[in-house]
Amino acid sequence: MMKKWSTWAAAGLLLASSLGMAQTPYSEDSTYRGLGGKEGIDKIVASFLTLVQQDVRVKESFVDFDMEQLAGRLAEQLCEFSGGPCKYTGKYKDRDMESSHVDLKITNAQFNAVAEDLQLAMERHGVPNSVQNKLIAKLAPMQRAIVTK
Ligand code: HEM
């Protein structure tokens, strides 16, 4: 059964705040390895971006953006957060996810849709549930920065 992102968001927030590590990467690389390393992450990101561009709930938001560049940056971010040997080098190096998304006026429903697509992409690439949950716990606290509408 597909778990609702909001449930994960709540769990992630709780976990992040209880451990005092809202957006710091995992210090060991088991999540990174569970995602299949760099190669696995690249495949997951490619499937994920295909899914969002086909998803009527959110595809409008991605029109006019450079998806290749977004794929590269997102892969870096997921690699870094999951404990892999990467650094996010994107436009918002300070990890200010709010400034990178504020103009998009993203709603909770859109955030949940994107999260579902990411989960589906991980599912399709055979990522174990325990690993999916660890990545999601790391991303969930970003909801507060990304949802502005
Ligand atoms: C956990 C959720 C999310 C994460 C981790 C995430 C991550 C990212 C990252 C790392 C970038 C930076 C790209 C760069 O440095 O160039 C980015 C940009 C972007 N995101 Fe998200 N995002 C999330 C949710 C969303 C949602 C819900 C939407 C729309 C419905 C969205 C739409 C976009 C778009 C269109 C860009 C391109 C902005 C630009 O190039 O200026 N994101 N996202």
Backbone and ligand atoms as CSV (ligand in chain L), in Angstrom:
chain,resi,resn,atom,element,x,y,z
A,1,MET,N,N,0.843,-1.198,0.000
A,1,MET,CA,C,0.000,0.000,0.000
A,1,MET,C,C,0.886,1.259,0.000
A,2,MET,N,N,0.486,2.216,-0.804
A,2,MET,CA,C,1.261,3.461,-0.881
A,2,MET,C,C,0.966,4.332,0.351
A,3,LYS,N,N,1.986,4.651,1.086
A,3,LYS,CA,C,1.793,5.510,2.251
A,3,LYS,C,C,1.670,6.957,1.803
A,4,LYS,N,N,0.850,7.702,2.506
A,4,LYS,CA,C,0.676,9.109,2.163
A,4,LYS,C,C,1.910,9.908,2.547
A,5,TRP,N,N,2.310,10.831,1.644
A,5,TRP,CA,C,3.494,11.647,1.900
A,5,TRP,C,C,3.345,12.443,3.183
A,6,SER,N,N,2.105,12.928,3.431
A,6,SER,CA,C,1.934,13.753,4.628
A,6,SER,C,C,2.318,12.968,5.883
A,7,THR,N,N,2.047,11.676,5.846
A,7,THR,CA,C,2.425,10.843,6.982
A,7,THR,C,C,3.943,10.809,7.100
A,8,TRP,N,N,4.578,10.662,5.937
A,8,TRP,CA,C,6.034,10.635,5.936
A,8,TRP,C,C,6.591,11.983,6.335
A,9,ALA,N,N,5.922,13.034,5.850
A,9,ALA,CA,C,6.406,14.373,6.195
A,9,ALA,C,C,6.388,14.551,7.704
A,10,ALA,N,N,5.309,14.123,8.312
A,10,ALA,CA,C,5.188,14.253,9.765
A,10,ALA,C,C,6.279,13.418,10.443
A,11,ALA,N,N,6.460,12.203,9.950
A,11,ALA,CA,C,7.478,11.326,10.538
A,11,ALA,C,C,8.862,11.933,10.347
A,12,GLY,N,N,9.073,12.489,9.161
A,12,GLY,CA,C,10.375,13.085,8.856
A,12,GLY,C,C,10.651,14.283,9.727
A,13,LEU,N,N,9.639,15.114,9.887
A,13,LEU,CA,C,9.806,16.308,10.716
A,13,LEU,C,C,10.156,15.905,12.144
A,14,LEU,N,N,9.423,14.918,12.607
A,14,LEU,CA,C,9.618,14.445,13.973
A,14,LEU,C,C,11.035,13.903,14.136
A,15,LEU,N,N,11.414,13.063,13.177
A,15,LEU,CA,C,12.727,12.446,13.217
A,15,LEU,C,C,13.808,13.513,13.137
A,16,ALA,N,N,13.644,14.420,12.167
A,16,ALA,CA,C,14.660,15.449,11.960
A,16,ALA,C,C,14.784,16.338,13.190
A,17,SER,N,N,13.629,16.723,13.746
A,17,SER,CA,C,13.749,17.636,14.876
A,17,SER,C,C,14.236,16.898,16.116
A,18,SER,N,N,13.819,15.640,16.260
A,18,SER,CA,C,14.263,14.928,17.457
A,18,SER,C,C,15.766,14.649,17.388
A,19,LEU,N,N,16.269,14.500,16.175
A,19,LEU,CA,C,17.703,14.246,16.047
A,19,LEU,C,C,18.470,15.546,15.813
A,20,GLY,N,N,17.737,16.650,15.706
A,20,GLY,CA,C,18.360,17.956,15.515
A,20,GLY,C,C,19.138,18.059,14.218
A,21,MET,N,N,18.612,17.468,13.146
A,21,MET,CA,C,19.371,17.465,11.886
A,21,MET,C,C,18.454,17.676,10.691
A,22,ALA,N,N,17.808,18.827,10.658
A,22,ALA,CA,C,16.800,19.074,9.631
A,22,ALA,C,C,17.285,18.752,8.217
A,23,GLN,N,N,18.395,19.332,7.789
A,23,GLN,CA,C,18.798,19.091,6.407
A,23,GLN,C,C,20.265,18.722,6.286
A,24,THR,N,N,20.760,18.024,7.263
A,24,THR,CA,C,22.150,17.565,7.155
A,24,THR,C,C,22.153,16.167,6.547
A,25,PRO,N,N,23.152,15.866,5.734
A,25,PRO,CA,C,23.210,14.544,5.109
A,25,PRO,C,C,23.393,13.441,6.139
A,26,TYR,N,N,23.015,12.211,5.764
A,26,TYR,CA,C,23.345,11.072,6.606
A,26,TYR,C,C,24.858,10.969,6.684
A,27,SER,N,N,25.360,10.579,7.855
A,27,SER,CA,C,26.814,10.527,8.024
A,27,SER,C,C,27.386,9.176,7.598
A,28,GLU,N,N,26.511,8.221,7.309
A,28,GLU,CA,C,27.019,6.954,6.744
A,28,GLU,C,C,26.261,6.701,5.441
A,29,ASP,N,N,26.799,5.826,4.608
A,29,ASP,CA,C,26.283,5.768,3.235
A,29,ASP,C,C,25.328,4.606,2.937
A,30,SER,N,N,24.676,4.048,3.968
A,30,SER,CA,C,23.807,2.889,3.689
A,30,SER,C,C,22.615,3.282,2.811
A,31,THR,N,N,22.079,4.502,2.997
A,31,THR,CA,C,20.947,4.927,2.170
A,31,THR,C,C,21.416,5.139,0.730
A,32,TYR,N,N,22.570,5.768,0.601
A,32,TYR,CA,C,23.167,5.973,-0.727
A,32,TYR,C,C,23.356,4.629,-1.437
A,33,ARG,N,N,23.915,3.671,-0.736
A,33,ARG,CA,C,24.153,2.355,-1.359
A,33,ARG,C,C,22.837,1.667,-1.674
A,34,GLY,N,N,21.840,1.844,-0.785
A,34,GLY,CA,C,20.515,1.239,-1.001
A,34,GLY,C,C,19.811,1.799,-2.232
A,35,LEU,N,N,20.168,3.043,-2.582
A,35,LEU,CA,C,19.578,3.664,-3.778
A,35,LEU,C,C,20.308,3.198,-5.044
A,36,GLY,N,N,21.399,2.467,-4.854
A,36,GLY,CA,C,22.163,1.982,-6.003
A,36,GLY,C,C,23.321,2.884,-6.368
A,37,GLY,N,N,23.761,3.686,-5.404
A,37,GLY,CA,C,24.893,4.582,-5.663
A,37,GLY,C,C,24.553,5.618,-6.729
A,38,LYS,N,N,25.594,6.221,-7.275
A,38,LYS,CA,C,25.396,7.299,-8.272
A,38,LYS,C,C,24.582,6.825,-9.466
A,39,GLU,N,N,24.907,5.627,-9.923
A,39,GLU,CA,C,24.214,5.088,-11.099
A,39,GLU,C,C,22.723,4.885,-10.815
A,40,GLY,N,N,22.429,4.318,-9.654
A,40,GLY,CA,C,21.041,4.095,-9.259
A,40,GLY,C,C,20.292,5.413,-9.126
A,41,ILE,N,N,20.935,6.394,-8.506
A,41,ILE,CA,C,20.297,7.691,-8.297
A,41,ILE,C,C,20.004,8.367,-9.640
A,42,ASP,N,N,20.930,8.277,-10.567
A,42,ASP,CA,C,20.692,8.869,-11.897
A,42,ASP,C,C,19.465,8.252,-12.562
A,43,LYS,N,N,19.335,6.938,-12.427
A,43,LYS,CA,C,18.177,6.262,-13.034
A,43,LYS,C,C,16.880,6.659,-12.338
A,44,ILE,N,N,16.929,6.733,-11.016
A,44,ILE,CA,C,15.732,7.119,-10.256
A,44,ILE,C,C,15.305,8.536,-10.645
A,45,VAL,N,N,16.289,9.449,-10.727
A,45,VAL,CA,C,15.979,10.848,-11.067
A,45,VAL,C,C,15.390,10.936,-12.483
A,46,ALA,N,N,15.947,10.161,-13.414
A,46,ALA,CA,C,15.425,10.195,-14.786
A,46,ALA,C,C,13.962,9.731,-14.808
A,47,SER,N,N,13.668,8.631,-14.125
A,47,SER,CA,C,12.283,8.133,-14.088
A,47,SER,C,C,11.367,9.131,-13.382
A,48,PHE,N,N,11.877,9.678,-12.286
A,48,PHE,CA,C,11.087,10.633,-11.502
A,48,PHE,C,C,10.715,11.852,-12.351
A,49,LEU,N,N,11.685,12.410,-13.076
A,49,LEU,CA,C,11.384,13.610,-13.868
A,49,LEU,C,C,10.461,13.292,-15.037
A,50,THR,N,N,10.560,12.075,-15.579
A,50,THR,CA,C,9.604,11.669,-16.623
A,50,THR,C,C,8.199,11.613,-16.015
A,51,LEU,N,N,8.106,11.028,-14.823
A,51,LEU,CA,C,6.797,10.916,-14.163
A,51,LEU,C,C,6.179,12.288,-13.876
A,52,VAL,N,N,6.981,13.222,-13.352
A,52,VAL,CA,C,6.388,14.530,-13.017
A,52,VAL,C,C,5.942,15.272,-14.283
A,53,GLN,N,N,6.679,15.051,-15.362
A,53,GLN,CA,C,6.300,15.743,-16.604
A,53,GLN,C,C,5.063,15.140,-17.256
A,54,GLN,N,N,4.658,13.958,-16.770
A,54,GLN,CA,C,3.437,13.334,-17.301
A,54,GLN,C,C,2.297,13.488,-16.304
A,55,ASP,N,N,2.601,14.019,-15.147
A,55,ASP,CA,C,1.623,14.063,-14.055
A,55,ASP,C,C,0.789,15.339,-14.168
A,56,VAL,N,N,-0.496,15.173,-14.484
A,56,VAL,CA,C,-1.355,16.350,-14.710
A,56,VAL,C,C,-1.424,17.264,-13.496
A,57,ARG,N,N,-1.129,16.726,-12.324
A,57,ARG,CA,C,-1.211,17.532,-11.104
A,57,ARG,C,C,-0.070,18.544,-11.010
A,58,VAL,N,N,1.047,18.269,-11.675
A,58,VAL,CA,C,2.208,19.156,-11.513
A,58,VAL,C,C,2.954,19.528,-12.792
A,59,LYS,N,N,2.612,18.893,-13.920
A,59,LYS,CA,C,3.481,19.081,-15.087
A,59,LYS,C,C,3.629,20.530,-15.529
A,60,GLU,N,N,2.594,21.327,-15.311
A,60,GLU,CA,C,2.665,22.753,-15.684
A,60,GLU,C,C,3.856,23.471,-15.042
A,61,SER,N,N,4.177,23.068,-13.817
A,61,SER,CA,C,5.251,23.740,-13.077
A,61,SER,C,C,6.610,23.547,-13.732
A,62,PHE,N,N,6.766,22.486,-14.507
A,62,PHE,CA,C,8.083,22.160,-15.052
A,62,PHE,C,C,8.312,22.653,-16.470
A,63,VAL,N,N,7.245,23.258,-17.055
A,63,VAL,CA,C,7.376,23.785,-18.415
A,63,VAL,C,C,8.376,24.945,-18.391
A,64,ASP,N,N,9.210,25.034,-19.398
A,64,ASP,CA,C,10.181,26.131,-19.539
A,64,ASP,C,C,11.415,26.020,-18.655
A,65,PHE,N,N,11.576,24.909,-17.936
A,65,PHE,CA,C,12.802,24.761,-17.164
A,65,PHE,C,C,13.720,23.765,-17.866
A,66,ASP,N,N,15.003,23.900,-17.605
A,66,ASP,CA,C,16.009,23.027,-18.196
A,66,ASP,C,C,16.047,21.727,-17.387
A,67,MET,N,N,15.365,20.702,-17.903
A,67,MET,CA,C,15.195,19.469,-17.142
A,67,MET,C,C,16.513,18.698,-16.989
A,68,GLU,N,N,17.396,18.873,-17.951
A,68,GLU,CA,C,18.676,18.181,-17.856
A,68,GLU,C,C,19.489,18.731,-16.683
A,69,GLN,N,N,19.446,20.040,-16.581
A,69,GLN,CA,C,20.155,20.699,-15.484
A,69,GLN,C,C,19.516,20.331,-14.143
A,70,LEU,N,N,18.186,20.320,-14.133
A,70,LEU,CA,C,17.471,19.961,-12.899
A,70,LEU,C,C,17.825,18.524,-12.489
A,71,ALA,N,N,17.891,17.622,-13.477
A,71,ALA,CA,C,18.227,16.221,-13.181
A,71,ALA,C,C,19.605,16.135,-12.532
A,72,GLY,N,N,20.550,16.869,-13.076
A,72,GLY,CA,C,21.911,16.846,-12.533
A,72,GLY,C,C,21.955,17.353,-11.108
A,73,ARG,N,N,21.284,18.462,-10.873
A,73,ARG,CA,C,21.301,19.065,-9.528
A,73,ARG,C,C,20.579,18.201,-8.512
A,74,LEU,N,N,19.468,17.650,-8.940
A,74,LEU,CA,C,18.677,16.820,-8.037
A,74,LEU,C,C,19.451,15.549,-7.677
A,75,ALA,N,N,20.121,14.984,-8.670
A,75,ALA,CA,C,20.925,13.775,-8.406
A,75,ALA,C,C,22.026,14.088,-7.396
A,76,GLU,N,N,22.648,15.235,-7.557
A,76,GLU,CA,C,23.686,15.636,-6.592
A,76,GLU,C,C,23.099,15.752,-5.188
A,77,GLN,N,N,21.935,16.383,-5.126
A,77,GLN,CA,C,21.331,16.615,-3.816
A,77,GLN,C,C,20.951,15.290,-3.151
A,78,LEU,N,N,20.342,14.392,-3.926
A,78,LEU,CA,C,19.930,13.105,-3.350
A,78,LEU,C,C,21.152,12.294,-2.930
A,79,CYS,N,N,22.209,12.352,-3.736
A,79,CYS,CA,C,23.456,11.650,-3.406
A,79,CYS,C,C,24.034,12.204,-2.108
A,80,GLU,N,N,24.085,13.518,-2.000
A,80,GLU,CA,C,24.652,14.132,-0.793
A,80,GLU,C,C,23.836,13.777,0.448
A,81,PHE,N,N,22.525,13.969,0.358
A,81,PHE,CA,C,21.672,13.722,1.524
A,81,PHE,C,C,21.682,12.265,1.965
A,82,SER,N,N,21.837,11.364,0.998
A,82,SER,CA,C,21.775,9.945,1.346
A,82,SER,C,C,23.117,9.430,1.886
A,83,GLY,N,N,24.093,10.337,1.996
A,83,GLY,CA,C,25.379,9.943,2.586
A,83,GLY,C,C,26.434,9.583,1.548
A,84,GLY,N,N,26.164,9.898,0.278
A,84,GLY,CA,C,27.110,9.588,-0.796
A,84,GLY,C,C,28.175,10.672,-0.952
A,85,PRO,N,N,29.150,10.402,-1.831
A,85,PRO,CA,C,30.306,11.299,-1.979
A,85,PRO,C,C,30.049,12.435,-2.966
A,86,CYS,N,N,28.959,13.175,-2.811
A,86,CYS,CA,C,28.629,14.256,-3.753
A,86,CYS,C,C,28.355,15.529,-2.987
A,87,LYS,N,N,28.418,16.645,-3.716
A,87,LYS,CA,C,28.022,17.939,-3.157
A,87,LYS,C,C,27.077,18.591,-4.136
A,88,TYR,N,N,25.980,19.091,-3.616
A,88,TYR,CA,C,25.042,19.851,-4.434
A,88,TYR,C,C,25.743,21.125,-4.897
A,89,THR,N,N,25.794,21.340,-6.222
A,89,THR,CA,C,26.516,22.501,-6.757
A,89,THR,C,C,25.578,23.464,-7.480
A,90,GLY,N,N,24.297,23.331,-7.230
A,90,GLY,CA,C,23.299,24.085,-8.001
A,90,GLY,C,C,23.265,25.565,-7.703
A,91,LYS,N,N,22.260,26.179,-8.276
A,91,LYS,CA,C,22.098,27.620,-8.155
A,91,LYS,C,C,21.967,28.047,-6.701
A,92,TYR,N,N,21.490,27.101,-5.877
A,92,TYR,CA,C,21.162,27.466,-4.504
A,92,TYR,C,C,22.027,26.639,-3.560
A,93,LYS,N,N,23.332,26.856,-3.675
A,93,LYS,CA,C,24.292,26.034,-2.937
A,93,LYS,C,C,24.092,26.070,-1.438
A,94,ASP,N,N,23.527,27.177,-0.987
A,94,ASP,CA,C,23.279,27.275,0.453
A,94,ASP,C,C,22.071,26.437,0.847
A,95,ARG,N,N,21.575,25.655,-0.086
A,95,ARG,CA,C,20.404,24.799,0.114
A,95,ARG,C,C,19.191,25.608,0.530
A,96,ASP,N,N,19.080,26.768,-0.057
A,96,ASP,CA,C,17.896,27.553,0.207
A,96,ASP,C,C,16.808,27.112,-0.759
A,97,MET,N,N,16.141,26.056,-0.387
A,97,MET,CA,C,15.113,25.485,-1.262
A,97,MET,C,C,13.928,26.430,-1.416
A,98,GLU,N,N,13.806,27.356,-0.473
A,98,GLU,CA,C,12.687,28.284,-0.562
A,98,GLU,C,C,12.847,29.215,-1.762
A,99,SER,N,N,14.047,29.801,-1.920
A,99,SER,CA,C,14.209,30.737,-3.039
A,99,SER,C,C,14.145,30.028,-4.391
A,100,SER,N,N,14.503,28.745,-4.438
A,100,SER,CA,C,14.433,28.056,-5.732
A,100,SER,C,C,13.006,27.662,-6.111
A,101,HIS,N,N,12.088,27.711,-5.179
A,101,HIS,CA,C,10.723,27.273,-5.472
A,101,HIS,C,C,9.655,28.336,-5.279
A,102,VAL,N,N,10.012,29.447,-4.640
A,102,VAL,CA,C,8.979,30.404,-4.225
A,102,VAL,C,C,8.144,30.939,-5.399
A,103,ASP,N,N,8.797,31.190,-6.548
A,103,ASP,CA,C,8.059,31.735,-7.693
A,103,ASP,C,C,7.037,30.745,-8.253
A,104,LEU,N,N,7.232,29.470,-7.939
A,104,LEU,CA,C,6.340,28.432,-8.476
A,104,LEU,C,C,5.020,28.346,-7.703
A,105,LYS,N,N,4.972,29.002,-6.548
A,105,LYS,CA,C,3.756,29.004,-5.712
A,105,LYS,C,C,3.180,27.584,-5.546
A,106,ILE,N,N,3.953,26.747,-4.936
A,106,ILE,CA,C,3.613,25.321,-4.809
A,106,ILE,C,C,2.657,25.079,-3.639
A,107,THR,N,N,1.631,24.257,-3.912
A,107,THR,CA,C,0.649,23.907,-2.879
A,107,THR,C,C,1.051,22.587,-2.222
A,108,ASN,N,N,0.394,22.291,-1.102
A,108,ASN,CA,C,0.619,21.007,-0.434
A,108,ASN,C,C,0.273,19.842,-1.353
A,109,ALA,N,N,-0.830,19.999,-2.098
A,109,ALA,CA,C,-1.264,18.920,-2.999
A,109,ALA,C,C,-0.186,18.650,-4.056
A,110,GLN,N,N,0.427,19.716,-4.560
A,110,GLN,CA,C,1.485,19.536,-5.572
A,110,GLN,C,C,2.717,18.882,-4.953
A,111,PHE,N,N,3.034,19.309,-3.750
A,111,PHE,CA,C,4.188,18.708,-3.064
A,111,PHE,C,C,3.951,17.201,-2.881
A,112,ASN,N,N,2.740,16.856,-2.448
A,112,ASN,CA,C,2.420,15.441,-2.239
A,112,ASN,C,C,2.498,14.650,-3.540
A,113,ALA,N,N,2.056,15.272,-4.635
A,113,ALA,CA,C,2.085,14.597,-5.941
A,113,ALA,C,C,3.527,14.301,-6.345
A,114,VAL,N,N,4.397,15.291,-6.173
A,114,VAL,CA,C,5.816,15.113,-6.526
A,114,VAL,C,C,6.448,14.028,-5.647
A,115,ALA,N,N,6.093,14.041,-4.381
A,115,ALA,CA,C,6.625,13.028,-3.463
A,115,ALA,C,C,6.169,11.627,-3.868
A,116,GLU,N,N,4.921,11.524,-4.281
A,116,GLU,CA,C,4.400,10.230,-4.744
A,116,GLU,C,C,5.169,9.754,-5.972
A,117,ASP,N,N,5.446,10.686,-6.882
A,117,ASP,CA,C,6.184,10.332,-8.105
A,117,ASP,C,C,7.599,9.847,-7.760
A,118,LEU,N,N,8.203,10.478,-6.783
A,118,LEU,CA,C,9.553,10.046,-6.374
A,118,LEU,C,C,9.502,8.635,-5.790
A,119,GLN,N,N,8.466,8.415,-4.983
A,119,GLN,CA,C,8.314,7.095,-4.376
A,119,GLN,C,C,8.095,6.027,-5.452
A,120,LEU,N,N,7.287,6.373,-6.430
A,120,LEU,CA,C,7.011,5.448,-7.532
A,120,LEU,C,C,8.291,5.149,-8.321
A,121,ALA,N,N,9.085,6.188,-8.541
A,121,ALA,CA,C,10.346,6.003,-9.274
A,121,ALA,C,C,11.264,5.057,-8.496
A,122,MET,N,N,11.335,5.233,-7.186
A,122,MET,CA,C,12.190,4.353,-6.369
A,122,MET,C,C,11.659,2.918,-6.406
A,123,GLU,N,N,10.334,2.799,-6.338
A,123,GLU,CA,C,9.667,1.493,-6.401
A,123,GLU,C,C,10.051,0.778,-7.703
A,124,ARG,N,N,9.970,1.515,-8.794
A,124,ARG,CA,C,10.257,0.942,-10.121
A,124,ARG,C,C,11.698,0.484,-10.252
A,125,HIS,N,N,12.585,1.092,-9.478
A,125,HIS,CA,C,13.985,0.688,-9.550
A,125,HIS,C,C,14.362,-0.269,-8.425
A,126,GLY,N,N,13.322,-0.821,-7.770
A,126,GLY,CA,C,13.568,-1.885,-6.794
A,126,GLY,C,C,14.237,-1.439,-5.508
A,127,VAL,N,N,14.082,-0.161,-5.158
A,127,VAL,CA,C,14.676,0.319,-3.899
A,127,VAL,C,C,13.860,-0.244,-2.732
A,128,PRO,N,N,14.510,-0.890,-1.782
A,128,PRO,CA,C,13.765,-1.452,-0.648
A,128,PRO,C,C,13.007,-0.376,0.127
A,129,ASN,N,N,11.856,-0.765,0.687
A,129,ASN,CA,C,11.037,0.196,1.431
A,129,ASN,C,C,11.799,0.917,2.528
A,130,SER,N,N,12.642,0.188,3.235
A,130,SER,CA,C,13.378,0.792,4.354
A,130,SER,C,C,14.276,1.925,3.844
A,131,VAL,N,N,14.836,1.748,2.657
A,131,VAL,CA,C,15.713,2.779,2.084
A,131,VAL,C,C,14.868,3.958,1.586
A,132,GLN,N,N,13.738,3.645,0.951
A,132,GLN,CA,C,12.830,4.717,0.505
A,132,GLN,C,C,12.472,5.614,1.690
A,133,ASN,N,N,12.141,4.957,2.806
A,133,ASN,CA,C,11.713,5.718,3.980
A,133,ASN,C,C,12.826,6.602,4.523
A,134,LYS,N,N,14.056,6.118,4.432
A,134,LYS,CA,C,15.169,6.918,4.948
A,134,LYS,C,C,15.397,8.153,4.073
A,135,LEU,N,N,15.258,8.008,2.763
A,135,LEU,CA,C,15.428,9.167,1.887
A,135,LEU,C,C,14.296,10.165,2.132
A,136,ILE,N,N,13.094,9.627,2.245
A,136,ILE,CA,C,11.935,10.488,2.448
A,136,ILE,C,C,12.025,11.250,3.769
A,137,ALA,N,N,12.509,10.571,4.800
A,137,ALA,CA,C,12.660,11.249,6.103
A,137,ALA,C,C,13.619,12.428,5.983
A,138,LYS,N,N,14.578,12.311,5.076
A,138,LYS,CA,C,15.565,13.369,4.894
A,138,LYS,C,C,14.986,14.543,4.087
A,139,LEU,N,N,14.083,14.240,3.150
A,139,LEU,CA,C,13.524,15.286,2.287
A,139,LEU,C,C,12.289,15.963,2.880
A,140,ALA,N,N,11.560,15.203,3.708
A,140,ALA,CA,C,10.281,15.703,4.205
A,140,ALA,C,C,10.350,17.074,4.884
A,141,PRO,N,N,11.391,17.350,5.659
A,141,PRO,CA,C,11.421,18.672,6.313
A,141,PRO,C,C,11.460,19.830,5.324
A,142,MET,N,N,11.775,19.554,4.058
A,142,MET,CA,C,11.817,20.635,3.056
A,142,MET,C,C,10.430,21.140,2.688
A,143,GLN,N,N,9.429,20.375,3.061
A,143,GLN,CA,C,8.063,20.772,2.704
A,143,GLN,C,C,7.762,22.202,3.164
A,144,ARG,N,N,8.235,22.526,4.341
A,144,ARG,CA,C,7.982,23.861,4.901
A,144,ARG,C,C,8.562,24.968,4.037
A,145,ALA,N,N,9.711,24.696,3.402
A,145,ALA,CA,C,10.358,25.708,2.567
A,145,ALA,C,C,9.732,25.761,1.181
A,146,ILE,N,N,9.288,24.609,0.684
A,146,ILE,CA,C,8.870,24.505,-0.711
A,146,ILE,C,C,7.408,24.905,-0.913
A,147,VAL,N,N,6.561,24.573,0.058
A,147,VAL,CA,C,5.135,24.896,-0.077
A,147,VAL,C,C,4.883,26.329,0.397
A,148,THR,N,N,4.482,27.196,-0.554
A,148,THR,CA,C,4.278,28.595,-0.183
A,148,THR,C,C,2.877,29.082,-0.527
A,149,LYS,N,N,2.052,28.180,-1.005
A,149,LYS,CA,C,0.715,28.633,-1.386
A,149,LYS,C,C,-0.366,27.875,-0.614
L,1,HEM,C1,C,11.054,17.145,-1.631
L,1,HEM,C2,C,10.652,17.867,-2.640
L,1,HEM,C3,C,11.568,18.596,-3.590
L,1,HEM,C4,C,12.944,18.563,-3.708
L,1,HEM,C5,C,13.950,17.760,-2.893
L,1,HEM,C6,C,13.291,19.449,-4.796
L,1,HEM,C7,C,14.593,19.686,-5.216
L,1,HEM,C8,C,14.946,20.632,-6.134
L,1,HEM,C9,C,16.313,21.081,-6.413
L,1,HEM,C10,C,17.566,20.518,-5.761
L,1,HEM,C11,C,16.235,22.069,-7.328
L,1,HEM,C12,C,17.398,22.956,-7.738
L,1,HEM,C13,C,17.854,22.984,-9.087
L,1,HEM,C14,C,19.105,23.840,-9.287
L,1,HEM,O1,O,19.954,24.036,-8.395
L,1,HEM,O2,O,19.237,24.298,-10.415
L,1,HEM,C15,C,14.834,22.231,-7.681
L,1,HEM,C16,C,14.324,23.093,-8.624
L,1,HEM,C17,C,13.036,23.037,-9.140
L,1,HEM,N1,N,11.962,22.393,-8.557
L,1,HEM,FE1,FE,12.060,21.237,-6.917
L,1,HEM,N2,N,12.153,19.998,-5.314
L,1,HEM,C18,C,11.072,19.498,-4.611
L,1,HEM,C19,C,9.743,19.794,-4.834
L,1,HEM,C20,C,9.254,20.435,-5.964
L,1,HEM,C21,C,7.849,20.564,-6.332
L,1,HEM,C22,C,6.680,20.070,-5.459
L,1,HEM,C23,C,7.809,21.191,-7.556
L,1,HEM,C24,C,6.631,21.595,-8.423
L,1,HEM,C25,C,5.411,21.161,-8.288
L,1,HEM,C26,C,9.188,21.481,-7.934
L,1,HEM,C27,C,9.587,22.113,-9.101
L,1,HEM,C28,C,10.863,22.555,-9.367
L,1,HEM,C29,C,11.241,23.328,-10.547
L,1,HEM,C30,C,10.321,23.715,-11.701
L,1,HEM,C31,C,12.605,23.641,-10.409
L,1,HEM,C32,C,13.480,24.446,-11.371
L,1,HEM,C33,C,13.708,25.828,-10.810
L,1,HEM,C34,C,14.787,26.592,-11.537
L,1,HEM,O3,O,15.512,26.024,-12.381
L,1,HEM,O4,O,14.911,27.787,-11.248
L,1,HEM,N3,N,10.028,21.015,-6.945
L,1,HEM,N4,N,14.073,21.360,-6.938
